[in-house]
Amino acid sequence: MKYIDYYKILGISKTASEKDVKSAYRKLARKYHPDVNPNNKEAEKKFKEINEANEVLSNPEHRKKYDKYGKNWKHAEEFEKANTKQQQNYAYKGNRKTYSKFNEEDFSDFFSSMFGNSFQQQRGQQVFRGRDYRTELNLKLTDILESKKHTITINNKNIRLTIPAGIENGQVIKIKNQGEKVEAGGINGDLYIKFNIINNTNFKRDKNNLYLTVNLNLYKAILGGDLIISSVDHKKLKLNIKPETQNGSQVKLKGKGMPIYKKEGQFGDLFVKFDVKIPTNLTPKEKELFTQLSKLR
């Protein structure tokens, strides 16, 4: 993993106080906040770096480990345990001091606890496996109506991938060998991407189906007629409103919902609910006509 200088990111020295860290973070967070820099990828990247730096340096325990172990600060306890274990392996015989380094089993145990499954057995030999990377990608609902190519940056490396249409909110996909790179003979880690789907439409999504509430005036609800609405991909849809349509009634438009994940050409359904609106600000003539109607009923 590449070393990241959190002090440099916040623009402070290693002797900075907790107050200095807090002040620097607030100043930079305001400057690079996404609300202040909409659609600015560089500002978004900088904002994430600032938050990461603050998360470490504002926590005294994390900062202490970071100052001592640098990029490996998250594994400080494993390093310290390994150091203790090594010291315990000293053997004394008379006045002559001898010691043994980690044996193969100790070595494997240490790195397995430190990196998860970083060391794997392959043909009787231990092979180092790079760490997996994890990241999140925010997309709008309208971004996943069809499969699209996206480029994400992980550790200053651009990775281009095709995101299938219809991916779910919170879904995680794995991209093999795009995690930590290791030397020849080792196994690269994998990349895990969690998708956060932001609904930027008037539709409600439930898996592959969409739900939409539309206003219907009283006259069309009573007499029936045609109503034009827009689908989630902005195509015009013509609805035939039946006479005497009741408030809260619902119709299903088959195949007009979300694309089904990794099933080309297949879609969920669209459910349209009618909200019948009662007219307001009636004229005297309209009131008279409604009075006549009420007498007929």
C-alpha positions as CSV (number, residue, x, y, z in Angstrom):
1,M,0.0,0.0,0.0
2,K,1.3,3.4,-0.9
3,Y,2.3,5.7,2.0
4,I,-0.1,8.6,2.5
5,D,1.2,11.6,4.4
6,Y,-1.8,12.7,6.4
7,Y,0.1,15.7,7.9
8,K,0.8,17.0,4.4
9,I,-2.8,16.5,3.3
10,L,-4.0,18.7,6.2
11,G,-1.1,21.1,5.8
12,I,0.2,20.8,9.3
13,S,3.4,19.6,11.0
14,K,3.9,16.4,13.0
15,T,4.0,18.4,16.2
16,A,0.6,19.9,15.6
17,S,-1.8,19.9,18.5
18,E,-5.3,18.3,18.4
19,K,-6.7,21.9,18.1
20,D,-4.5,22.5,15.1
21,V,-5.7,19.3,13.5
22,K,-9.3,20.2,14.1
23,S,-8.9,23.7,12.8
24,A,-7.0,22.6,9.6
25,Y,-9.6,19.9,8.9
26,R,-12.6,22.3,9.2
27,K,-10.9,24.9,7.0
28,L,-10.2,22.4,4.2
29,A,-13.5,20.5,4.5
30,R,-15.3,23.8,3.9
31,K,-13.2,24.5,0.9
32,Y,-13.5,21.1,-0.8
33,H,-17.0,20.1,0.3
34,P,-19.1,18.5,-2.5
35,D,-21.8,21.1,-2.0
36,V,-19.4,23.9,-2.7
37,N,-17.8,22.0,-5.6
38,P,-20.6,20.2,-7.5
39,N,-19.4,17.8,-10.2
40,N,-15.8,18.5,-9.4
41,K,-14.0,15.1,-9.3
42,E,-10.7,16.6,-8.0
43,A,-12.5,18.4,-5.1
44,E,-14.4,15.2,-4.3
45,K,-11.1,13.2,-4.2
46,K,-9.5,15.9,-2.0
47,F,-12.5,15.9,0.3
48,K,-12.2,12.1,0.9
49,E,-8.4,12.5,1.5
50,I,-9.1,15.2,4.1
51,N,-11.7,13.1,5.9
52,E,-9.4,10.1,6.0
53,A,-6.5,12.2,7.3
54,N,-8.7,13.7,10.0
55,E,-10.1,10.3,11.0
56,V,-6.5,9.2,11.8
57,L,-4.9,12.3,13.2
58,S,-7.8,13.5,15.4
59,N,-7.8,10.1,17.2
60,P,-4.8,10.1,19.7
61,E,-4.5,6.3,19.6
62,H,-4.7,6.1,15.8
63,R,-2.2,9.0,15.5
64,K,0.3,7.3,17.8
65,K,0.2,4.1,15.7
66,Y,0.4,6.1,12.4
67,D,3.5,8.0,13.7
68,K,5.2,4.8,14.6
69,Y,4.2,2.4,11.8
70,G,3.3,4.7,8.9
71,K,1.2,3.0,6.2
72,N,1.0,-0.1,8.3
73,W,-0.5,1.7,11.3
74,K,-3.7,-0.4,11.1
75,H,-1.7,-3.5,11.8
76,A,0.3,-2.0,14.8
77,E,-1.0,-4.6,17.2
78,E,0.1,-7.5,14.9
79,F,3.6,-6.0,14.6
80,E,3.8,-5.6,18.4
81,K,2.6,-9.2,19.0
82,A,5.1,-10.5,16.5
83,N,7.9,-8.5,18.2
84,T,6.9,-10.0,21.6
85,K,6.8,-13.5,20.1
86,Q,10.2,-13.1,18.6
87,Q,11.6,-12.0,22.0
88,Q,10.1,-15.0,23.6
89,N,12.0,-17.3,21.2
90,Y,15.3,-16.3,22.7
91,A,16.9,-19.4,24.3
92,Y,19.7,-19.3,26.8
93,K,22.2,-22.1,27.3
94,G,24.7,-21.5,30.2
95,N,26.6,-18.2,29.6
96,R,26.0,-18.5,25.8
97,K,23.0,-16.7,24.5
98,T,21.4,-18.1,21.4
99,Y,18.1,-17.2,19.7
100,S,15.9,-18.6,17.0
101,K,14.0,-16.5,14.5
102,F,10.5,-17.2,13.5
103,N,10.0,-20.7,12.4
104,E,7.8,-21.4,9.4
105,E,4.7,-21.9,11.4
106,D,5.2,-18.7,13.5
107,F,5.9,-16.8,10.3
108,S,2.7,-18.0,8.7
109,D,0.6,-17.4,11.8
110,F,1.8,-13.8,12.1
111,F,1.2,-12.8,8.5
112,S,-2.1,-14.6,8.4
113,S,-3.4,-12.6,11.4
114,M,-2.0,-9.4,10.0
115,F,-3.3,-9.6,6.5
116,G,-6.2,-12.1,6.7
117,N,-5.3,-14.7,4.0
118,S,-2.4,-12.7,2.7
119,F,-0.3,-15.9,2.8
120,Q,-1.7,-18.9,0.9
121,Q,-0.4,-22.4,0.4
122,Q,0.4,-23.2,-3.2
123,R,2.2,-26.4,-4.1
124,G,3.5,-26.7,-0.6
125,Q,5.0,-23.2,-0.6
126,Q,3.7,-20.1,1.1
127,V,2.6,-17.5,-1.5
128,F,2.0,-13.9,-0.6
129,R,-1.5,-12.5,-1.5
130,G,-2.1,-8.8,-1.9
131,R,-4.7,-7.2,0.3
132,D,-8.2,-6.6,-1.1
133,Y,-9.3,-3.0,-1.7
134,R,-12.7,-1.8,-1.0
135,T,-14.4,1.4,-2.3
136,E,-17.8,2.8,-2.9
137,L,-19.3,4.3,-6.0
138,N,-22.3,6.7,-6.0
139,L,-24.6,6.6,-9.0
140,K,-27.9,8.1,-9.9
141,L,-30.9,5.9,-10.7
142,T,-30.9,7.3,-14.2
143,D,-27.2,6.2,-14.6
144,I,-28.1,2.5,-14.3
145,L,-31.0,2.3,-16.9
146,E,-28.5,0.9,-19.3
147,S,-25.0,-0.7,-19.0
148,K,-22.3,2.0,-19.0
149,K,-18.6,2.2,-18.8
150,H,-17.2,4.1,-15.7
151,T,-13.7,4.9,-14.6
152,I,-12.7,4.8,-11.0
153,T,-9.4,5.7,-9.4
154,I,-7.9,3.4,-6.8
155,N,-4.5,4.4,-5.3
156,N,-3.9,6.7,-8.3
157,K,-4.6,4.0,-10.8
158,N,-7.6,4.4,-13.2
159,I,-9.7,1.3,-13.6
160,R,-12.3,1.2,-16.4
161,L,-15.2,-1.1,-15.9
162,T,-18.7,-1.7,-17.3
163,I,-21.5,-1.4,-14.8
164,P,-24.4,-3.6,-15.7
165,A,-27.8,-2.0,-15.9
166,G,-30.2,-2.5,-13.0
167,I,-27.5,-2.8,-10.3
168,E,-29.1,-2.7,-6.8
169,N,-28.5,-0.1,-4.1
170,G,-25.9,-1.5,-1.6
171,Q,-24.9,-4.3,-4.0
172,V,-21.2,-5.2,-4.0
173,I,-19.3,-6.6,-6.9
174,K,-15.8,-8.1,-7.0
175,I,-13.2,-7.3,-9.6
176,K,-10.4,-9.9,-9.5
177,N,-6.7,-8.9,-9.3
178,Q,-7.4,-5.2,-9.0
179,G,-6.4,-5.0,-5.3
180,E,-2.9,-4.7,-4.0
181,K,-0.3,-5.7,-6.5
182,V,2.4,-8.1,-5.5
183,E,5.7,-9.3,-7.0
184,A,6.0,-12.1,-9.4
185,G,4.9,-15.4,-7.9
186,G,2.3,-13.8,-5.6
187,I,-1.4,-13.3,-6.0
188,N,-2.9,-9.9,-6.5
189,G,-5.7,-8.8,-4.2
190,D,-9.2,-8.2,-5.4
191,L,-11.3,-5.0,-5.6
192,Y,-14.7,-4.8,-4.0
193,I,-17.0,-2.0,-5.0
194,K,-20.2,-1.1,-3.1
195,F,-22.8,0.8,-5.1
196,N,-24.9,3.6,-3.6
197,I,-27.8,4.3,-5.9
198,I,-29.3,7.8,-5.4
199,N,-32.9,8.1,-6.6
200,N,-33.0,11.3,-8.7
201,T,-36.6,10.6,-10.0
202,N,-40.2,10.7,-8.9
203,F,-40.4,7.0,-9.1
204,K,-40.0,4.6,-6.2
205,R,-38.0,1.5,-6.8
206,D,-38.6,-1.9,-5.3
207,K,-36.0,-4.2,-6.8
208,N,-37.0,-4.4,-10.5
209,N,-40.3,-2.7,-10.2
210,L,-41.1,1.0,-10.2
211,Y,-44.0,2.9,-8.6
212,L,-45.4,6.3,-9.6
213,T,-48.2,8.4,-8.3
214,V,-49.9,10.7,-10.8
215,N,-52.5,13.4,-10.3
216,L,-55.8,12.9,-12.0
217,N,-58.4,15.6,-12.3
218,L,-61.9,14.9,-11.2
219,Y,-63.5,15.2,-14.7
220,K,-61.1,12.7,-16.3
221,A,-61.5,10.3,-13.4
222,I,-65.3,10.4,-13.9
223,L,-65.5,10.5,-17.6
224,G,-62.3,8.7,-18.6
225,G,-59.9,9.6,-21.4
226,D,-56.2,9.6,-22.3
227,L,-53.3,10.6,-20.0
228,I,-49.7,11.1,-21.1
229,I,-46.9,10.4,-18.6
230,S,-43.2,10.0,-18.8
231,S,-41.3,6.7,-18.1
232,V,-38.2,6.7,-16.0
233,D,-36.1,7.0,-19.2
234,H,-38.2,10.0,-20.3
235,K,-40.2,8.2,-22.9
236,K,-43.8,9.2,-23.4
237,L,-46.4,6.6,-22.2
238,K,-50.1,6.9,-23.0
239,L,-52.6,5.7,-20.4
240,N,-56.2,5.0,-21.1
241,I,-58.2,6.1,-18.1
242,K,-61.3,4.2,-17.6
243,P,-64.5,6.1,-16.7
244,E,-65.3,6.2,-12.9
245,T,-61.7,5.6,-11.9
246,Q,-61.4,5.7,-8.1
247,N,-58.9,7.6,-6.1
248,G,-56.0,5.3,-5.1
249,S,-56.6,2.8,-7.9
250,Q,-53.6,1.4,-9.7
251,V,-52.6,0.1,-13.1
252,K,-49.6,-2.0,-14.1
253,L,-47.5,-1.3,-17.2
254,K,-45.7,-4.6,-17.9
255,G,-42.0,-4.3,-18.8
256,K,-41.8,-0.5,-18.1
257,G,-39.8,-0.9,-14.8
258,M,-36.1,-1.2,-14.1
259,P,-33.8,-3.3,-16.3
260,I,-33.1,-6.7,-14.6
261,Y,-29.5,-7.0,-13.5
262,K,-27.5,-9.1,-16.1
263,K,-30.6,-10.1,-18.0
264,E,-30.4,-8.3,-21.3
265,G,-33.7,-7.1,-22.6
266,Q,-35.7,-8.0,-19.5
267,F,-37.4,-5.4,-17.3
268,G,-39.6,-5.1,-14.2
269,D,-43.0,-3.5,-14.2
270,L,-44.3,0.0,-13.6
271,F,-47.2,0.5,-11.3
272,V,-49.1,3.8,-11.7
273,K,-51.3,4.9,-8.8
274,F,-54.0,7.6,-9.4
275,D,-54.5,10.5,-7.0
276,V,-57.8,12.1,-7.9
277,K,-57.7,15.9,-7.2
278,I,-60.9,17.7,-6.2
279,P,-61.3,21.1,-7.9
280,T,-61.0,24.2,-5.8
281,N,-62.0,27.9,-6.3
282,L,-65.2,26.9,-8.0
283,T,-67.2,29.6,-9.8
284,P,-70.9,30.2,-8.9
285,K,-71.8,28.5,-12.2
286,E,-69.7,25.4,-11.4
287,K,-71.2,25.2,-7.9
288,E,-74.7,25.4,-9.4
289,L,-73.9,22.5,-11.8
290,F,-72.5,20.3,-9.0
291,T,-75.6,21.1,-7.0
292,Q,-77.7,19.9,-9.9
293,L,-75.6,16.7,-10.2
294,S,-76.0,16.0,-6.5
295,K,-79.8,16.2,-6.9
296,L,-79.7,13.8,-9.8
297,R,-77.8,11.3,-7.6
